[in-house]
Amino acid sequence: MNKEVIIIATPLRFYCTHDEEAFFEWLNKIPDIIRIQGVGKELHLYFDAKEKSLEVIRSLYGAFKRYKFKNIDQLKIFMNKENKYLFE
C-alpha cells in the first residue's frame, strides 16, 4: 500500500460562485488527486506518494499561486530535477 500525502490549500477565498466552480473543475482535472476533502477553512488534497509528472506539479503550483494559498513549500515533497525550477 502506498503512503498518502496530504497537501493543504488555505485560505479558501472565492470571489464568486463561478470562481469556486472553476477552481473545483480545475482540481478535478488533475489525475493524481485521490480525493478532495474540506476540513474547516482548509481544503485537503490527497495524493499517493509516488513521483508526480511535471504537468501535475505545474497545475498544483499554478493553483497555489492563483488562489494565494499559503505554504506553497509543501509542494516540494514532489520536487525533482525536472520541476526544481518552479521552487527556486
C-alpha positions as CSV (number, residue, x, y, z in Angstrom):
1,M,0.0,0.0,0.0
2,N,1.3,3.4,-1.0
3,K,1.7,6.2,1.6
4,E,-0.7,9.1,1.2
5,V,0.5,12.7,1.0
6,I,-1.9,15.5,2.0
7,I,-1.4,19.0,0.6
8,I,-3.4,21.6,2.4
9,A,-4.8,24.6,0.5
10,T,-5.6,27.5,2.7
11,P,-7.1,30.1,3.0
12,L,-10.0,29.3,0.7
13,R,-11.2,32.5,-0.8
14,F,-13.5,32.7,-3.8
15,Y,-14.9,35.9,-5.2
16,C,-18.0,34.5,-6.8
17,T,-19.8,31.2,-7.4
18,H,-18.2,30.8,-10.8
19,D,-14.8,31.2,-9.4
20,E,-15.4,28.4,-6.9
21,E,-16.9,26.2,-9.6
22,A,-13.9,26.8,-12.0
23,F,-11.5,26.0,-9.2
24,F,-13.0,22.7,-8.4
25,E,-13.4,21.8,-12.1
26,W,-9.7,22.5,-12.4
27,L,-8.7,20.4,-9.4
28,N,-10.9,17.5,-10.7
29,K,-8.9,17.5,-13.9
30,I,-5.6,16.8,-12.1
31,P,-5.5,13.0,-12.4
32,D,-3.2,12.3,-9.4
33,I,-5.5,13.7,-6.8
34,I,-7.1,10.7,-5.0
35,R,-9.7,12.8,-3.1
36,I,-10.5,16.3,-2.0
37,Q,-11.8,17.0,1.4
38,G,-12.9,20.2,3.1
39,V,-11.7,20.5,6.7
40,G,-13.0,23.7,8.3
41,K,-11.5,26.5,6.2
42,E,-8.9,24.2,4.7
43,L,-9.0,22.1,1.6
44,H,-7.1,18.8,1.9
45,L,-5.8,17.3,-1.4
46,Y,-4.8,13.6,-1.1
47,F,-2.2,12.0,-3.3
48,D,-0.2,8.8,-3.2
49,A,3.4,9.4,-2.5
50,K,4.7,8.3,-6.0
51,E,6.6,10.9,-8.2
52,K,4.3,13.3,-10.0
53,S,4.5,14.4,-13.6
54,L,5.7,17.9,-14.4
55,E,2.2,18.8,-15.6
56,V,0.6,17.8,-12.3
57,I,3.2,19.8,-10.3
58,R,2.7,22.8,-12.6
59,S,-1.1,22.6,-12.2
60,L,-0.8,22.5,-8.4
61,Y,1.8,25.3,-8.4
62,G,-0.5,27.4,-10.6
63,A,-3.5,26.8,-8.3
64,F,-1.4,27.8,-5.2
65,K,-0.2,31.0,-6.9
66,R,-3.5,32.0,-8.5
67,Y,-5.6,31.4,-5.3
68,K,-2.9,32.8,-3.0
69,F,-2.7,29.6,-0.9
70,K,-0.2,29.7,2.0
71,N,2.7,27.3,2.4
72,I,3.5,26.6,-1.3
73,D,6.7,24.9,0.1
74,Q,4.7,21.8,0.9
75,L,4.7,21.0,-2.8
76,K,8.4,20.5,-2.6
77,I,7.6,16.9,-1.4
78,F,7.2,16.2,-5.2
79,M,10.3,18.2,-6.3
80,N,12.7,16.5,-8.6
81,K,15.3,17.8,-11.1
82,E,12.7,18.2,-13.9
83,N,10.4,20.6,-11.8
84,K,13.0,22.1,-9.4
85,Y,13.0,25.4,-11.3
86,L,9.4,26.1,-10.1
87,F,10.7,26.2,-6.5
88,E,13.8,28.4,-7.0
